[in-house]
Amino acid sequence: MFQQFGLTADINEIIPYGDSTYDALQVSLVRRYAGSIIGTVFTWSKAINFADNDANPRIQYLPEKQHNRGLAGYDRPYNSQTYWVYDIPVGKNHRYFNNGFLSAFLVTGK
C-alpha cells in the first residue's frame, strides 16, 4: 500500500489504554548545627500500571485489560537518602582562620 513511498515494513501503533498510579509516603528529618545541616529522607511508595513503556509493542486483549494491571517495572518501594553539609569556619566573620592566608585562599580560590 505504501510501497510507492519506500515503506515496505509493518507499522505498529501503540495506543495508551490505561492509567498509571503512584502513591507514596515521604518523611524528611533535618537538623541544623550553627550553619551546618544533616538530614535524611525516606520514601515508601508503590507504582502500578498496565504495561511499561519500554519501546516494545504490546498486543493485549482490551476487554480483559485489568488482568495486566500490576507493579510497574520501575517500582522502587523503598528509597532512603542521607545528606550533610558542613560549613567550614573559614573566612570573614568566622572564629577560625579569620583573615589569614588559608582563609583568603579558600574564599577567593586564588
Buried (B, 14 or more C-beta within 10 A) or exposed (E): EEEEEEEEEEEEEEEEEBEBEEEEEEEEEEEEEEEEEBBBBBBEBBBBBBBBEEEEEEEEEEEEEEEBBEEBEEBEEEEEEEEEEEEBBBBEEBEEBEEEEEBBEEBEEE
